[in-house]
């Protein structure tokens, strides 16, 4: 797709991942436009977050480009994206209030039809560590 454009005319477009990522970094850390570009230039983790394939020593865009990103991406879209990333709007995020673990106070019932001899053997093969039964 990029090969269809003449490389001598205009500047190369930036990917949406880079634009959104730069705005997320800027808002998350409270950087100015210039500081955002400098942090991205120096930090390989931020470059990876923006989708760059490898670390590069030069900045992937200019500080004035951050202004263009802000003009093209509305603040409400960025807020919705941030909420989705945090998990507040993510329908697939696990509910922190839900308790999927069984209660620890009652041990499971033994299988029905078990003889006393098997019960004694089972008791010998179990060790108790801080309320947790380890079956050997």
PyMOL commands that set and color helices and strands:
alter all, ss='L'
color gray80, all
select helices_A, chain A and resi 2-4+16-29+33-42+44-49+63-72+75-86+116-124
alter helices_A, ss='H'
color red, helices_A
select strands_A, chain A and resi 126-129+132-135
alter strands_A, ss='S'
color yellow, strands_A
deselect
rebuild
show_as cartoon
